[in-house]
Amino acid sequence: MRRCYFVSGHALRPLCRFAQQAEQVETSNLSEIRLDEETLPELRSLTHALNEMLERLSRGFDAQRQFVGNAAHELRTPLTLLQTQLELFPDGHPDIPPESAAFLAALQDEVQQLSRLTHALLDMSDLQSVPRNDVILLSPMIDEVFADLAPLAERNGISLSREGENITVVGSDMLLCRMFSNLVENAVKYNHPGGMVKVDVQQRDRQAVIHVADTGRGIPQEFWQSIFQPFFRVDKSLSRELGGAGLGLPLVWEIARLHGGRVWVEESNDNGSALAVTLLLSASITDTVRR
């Protein structure tokens, strides 16, 4: 009986390796990962076919990202020119009728919305090309984000506070700063006047865990996953009023993933929401690279 177990275990070992390799395939590493074709003859043809499929998928995703980036880049210049002309037009026409002024103001709002969307699409299409080898202290970075968003928080009567440890991670200083800025800005914008936003940084095992809690409107539980999908909005009219393009949280999700982490809604109700982000610690990232 023991010999049977030994023989069957030895025979199934290539299948286990094959399964482990397949589990490592993600959209972010399609251009890098390939399944080992030096395996059982019965699996060789299947493995080769899967590698060719991964190659085709990688080319497809690259083409999609390039198209989005090129389209956004082409739109940016005319939108900037149009926005400038709309802003300067009232100065050269002081006697413009009120109804025309209101029409121009509405056009300017629409162009600003399109400009924000264009910049967000450019950011989304270019994330993977950004180097991620900066050594970053999280607490000073969050304090910097607070300083940048202080005017917005003061206008809404929102207090900002930070707690926890000063943890070091390795990644892109620019991308992580953008991630925290998006999270805190959302928490401020969708808060109640006189509310609070608190960021807590802790270390758990080999990860940094960051909680961003607010006293805002809350997110219905059926939307906890959907808010990280591009262009999804819980309240479309409110998001438009506040200038949201529906790409802030998808950008957060992608940045966290590129840094070996993830983001999710930990809790949310009428008293506010708490979003959690994990990032690999610097030592963990170094170990992963070495392996």
C-alpha positions in Angstrom: 0.0 0.0 0.0 2.8 2.4 0.9 4.5 1.6 -2.4 1.3 2.5 -4.2 1.1 5.9 -2.5 4.7 6.6 -3.3 4.3 5.7 -6.9 1.1 7.6 -7.4 2.6 10.6 -5.6 5.7 10.6 -7.8 3.5 10.3 -10.9 1.3 13.2 -9.9 4.2 15.5 -8.9 4.5 17.1 -12.4 0.8 17.8 -12.3 1.2 19.6 -9.0 4.0 21.7 -10.4 1.9 22.5 -13.4 -1.0 23.6 -11.2 1.3 25.7 -9.1 2.7 27.5 -12.1 -0.8 28.0 -13.6 -1.9 29.6 -10.3 0.8 32.3 -10.6 -0.6 33.6 -13.9 -2.1 37.1 -13.5 -2.9 39.9 -15.9 0.1 41.8 -14.6 2.7 39.1 -15.4 1.4 37.7 -18.7 4.5 38.9 -20.5 6.9 37.4 -18.0 5.6 34.1 -16.8 5.7 30.9 -18.9 4.8 27.4 -17.9 7.6 24.8 -17.9 7.3 22.7 -21.1 10.0 20.2 -19.8 7.4 18.0 -18.2 5.5 14.8 -18.9 5.1 14.0 -22.7 1.3 13.9 -22.1 1.4 17.5 -20.8 3.9 19.0 -23.2 1.5 19.7 -25.9 -1.0 21.2 -23.5 1.7 23.4 -21.8 2.9 24.6 -25.2 -0.6 25.6 -26.2 -1.2 27.4 -22.9 2.1 29.3 -23.3 1.0 30.4 -26.8 -2.4 31.5 -25.4 -0.6 33.6 -22.6 1.5 35.2 -25.3 -1.6 36.2 -27.3 -3.3 37.5 -24.2 -0.3 39.5 -23.3 -0.2 41.1 -26.7 -3.9 41.8 -26.5 -3.6 43.5 -23.1 -0.6 45.5 -24.3 -2.5 46.7 -27.4 -5.5 47.6 -25.2 -3.3 49.7 -22.8 -1.5 51.3 -25.7 -4.8 52.2 -27.4 -6.2 53.8 -24.2 -3.0 55.7 -23.6 -2.8 57.0 -27.1 -6.4 58.0 -27.2 -6.1 59.8 -23.9 -2.9 61.5 -25.1 -4.6 62.7 -28.3 -7.6 64.1 -26.4 -5.5 65.9 -23.8 -4.3 68.8 -26.0 -7.6 69.8 -27.6 -9.4 69.5 -24.3 -6.8 71.8 -22.7 -7.1 74.3 -25.5 -10.9 74.2 -25.3 -10.8 74.7 -21.5 -8.5 77.7 -21.9 -10.7 79.3 -24.5 -13.8 78.9 -22.3 -12.1 80.4 -19.3 -10.8 83.4 -21.3 -14.0 84.1 -23.3 -15.9 86.0 -20.5 -12.9 88.4 -20.1 -13.1 89.5 -23.7 -16.9 89.7 -23.7 -18.0 91.5 -20.5 -21.5 92.2 -21.9 -22.3 88.6 -22.5 -26.0 87.8 -21.7 -26.7 85.8 -18.5 -28.1 82.8 -20.4 -25.0 82.6 -22.6 -22.8 82.9 -19.5 -24.7 80.0 -17.9 -24.3 78.0 -21.0 -20.5 78.6 -21.2 -20.2 77.7 -17.5 -22.0 74.4 -18.1 -19.6 73.7 -21.1 -16.6 74.5 -18.9 -17.8 72.0 -16.3 -18.2 69.3 -19.0 -14.7 70.0 -20.4 -13.2 69.9 -16.9 -14.9 66.5 -16.3 -13.5 65.2 -19.6 -10.0 66.5 -18.7 -10.1 64.7 -15.4 -11.2 61.5 -17.1 -8.4 61.8 -19.7 -5.7 62.3 -17.1 -7.0 59.3 -15.1 -7.0 57.1 -18.3 -3.4 58.2 -18.9 -2.5 57.2 -15.4 -4.2 53.8 -15.7 -2.5 53.0 -19.0 1.0 53.8 -17.8 1.1 52.2 -14.3 3.2 49.1 -15.1 6.0 51.1 -16.7 6.7 53.1 -13.5 9.7 51.9 -11.5 8.9 50.5 -8.1 12.2 50.5 -6.2 11.9 53.6 -3.9 12.3 53.0 -0.1 9.3 54.7 1.5 8.4 55.6 5.0 4.6 55.5 5.1 3.9 57.9 7.9 5.6 60.9 6.4 4.0 60.1 3.0 0.5 60.1 4.6 1.4 63.4 6.4 2.3 64.9 3.0 -1.0 63.7 1.6 -2.8 65.4 4.6 -1.0 68.6 3.9 -2.0 68.6 0.2 -5.7 67.9 1.1 -5.9 70.2 4.1 -7.6 73.1 2.1 -10.3 70.6 0.9 -10.7 69.2 4.4 -11.0 72.6 5.9 -13.7 73.7 3.4 -15.7 70.7 4.4 -15.0 70.9 8.1 -13.3 67.5 8.1 -10.5 66.7 10.6 -7.6 64.5 9.5 -5.6 62.2 11.8 -3.0 59.5 11.6 -2.2 56.7 14.0 0.0 53.6 14.1 3.6 52.7 13.2 6.1 54.2 10.8 6.6 51.3 8.4 9.0 51.1 5.5 8.0 49.6 2.1 9.6 49.4 -1.3 7.7 50.7 -4.3 6.9 53.7 -6.3 6.8 56.9 -4.2 4.7 58.6 -6.9 2.1 55.7 -7.2 1.7 55.1 -3.5 1.3 58.8 -2.8 -1.4 58.9 -5.5 -3.0 55.8 -3.9 -3.2 57.4 -0.4 -4.3 60.7 -1.9 -7.2 59.1 -3.7 -8.3 57.2 -0.6 -8.2 60.2 1.7 -9.7 62.6 -0.9 -12.6 60.2 -1.4 -13.1 59.9 2.4 -13.2 63.7 2.7 -15.5 64.4 -0.3 -18.1 61.8 0.6 -18.1 62.7 4.3 -20.6 64.7 6.3 -19.7 68.3 7.3 -17.8 68.3 10.5 -16.8 64.7 10.1 -13.5 62.9 10.5 -11.0 60.9 8.4 -8.5 58.6 10.3 -5.6 56.7 8.7 -4.1 53.9 10.8 -0.8 52.1 9.8 0.1 48.7 11.3 2.4 45.8 10.6 0.9 42.3 10.5 3.2 39.4 9.6 5.1 40.4 6.4 2.6 43.2 5.4 1.8 46.8 6.1 -1.9 47.2 6.7 -3.4 50.6 6.3 -6.9 51.5 7.3 -8.7 54.6 6.1 -11.8 55.3 8.1 -14.3 58.1 7.7 -17.7 59.2 9.2 -19.3 59.6 5.8 -22.4 58.3 4.0 -21.4 54.6 3.9 -21.3 52.1 1.0 -24.1 49.6 0.5 -22.7 46.1 1.0 -23.8 45.0 -2.5 -21.4 47.5 -4.0 -18.3 46.7 -1.9 -16.7 44.9 -4.8 -18.1 47.1 -7.6 -16.5 50.3 -6.4 -13.1 49.1 -7.6 -14.4 48.6 -11.1 -13.6 51.4 -13.7 -16.4 54.0 -14.1 -18.6 52.5 -11.3 -20.3 55.0 -9.1 -22.6 54.3 -6.1 -24.4 57.7 -6.5 -23.8 59.0 -10.1 -25.3 62.4 -9.5 -23.3 63.0 -6.4 -20.1 61.7 -8.0 -20.6 64.0 -10.9 -21.3 67.0 -8.6 -18.1 66.3 -6.7 -16.0 65.9 -9.9 -15.5 62.1 -9.8 -14.5 60.2 -13.0 -15.1 56.7 -11.6 -11.4 55.8 -11.8 -10.1 56.8 -8.4 -10.7 53.5 -6.6 -9.8 51.3 -9.6 -6.5 53.2 -9.7 -6.1 52.4 -5.9 -6.8 48.7 -6.6 -4.3 48.5 -9.4 -1.5 50.4 -7.5 -2.0 48.1 -4.4 -1.8 45.0 -6.7 1.4 46.2 -8.3 2.9 46.5 -4.9 2.0 42.9 -3.9 -1.1 44.0 -1.9 -4.8 44.5 -2.2 -7.6 46.8 -1.1 -11.1 46.1 0.1 -14.0 47.5 2.1 -13.6 46.3 5.7 -16.8 47.7 7.0 -19.4 50.3 6.1 -22.7 51.5 7.5 -24.6 54.8 8.2 -21.8 55.9 10.5 -19.1 55.7 7.9 -16.7 53.4 6.1 -13.3 51.8 6.6 -11.2 50.7 3.7 -8.1 48.5 4.2 -5.0 48.3 2.1 -2.1 45.8 2.4 1.4 46.3 1.0 4.3 43.9 1.1 7.1 45.0 3.5 10.5 45.9 2.0 12.0 42.6 3.2 9.2 40.6 1.8 9.5 42.2 -1.6 13.3 41.6 -1.6 12.7 37.9 -0.8 10.1 37.7 -3.6 12.5 39.1 -6.1 15.3 36.8 -5.0 13.1 33.8 -5.4 
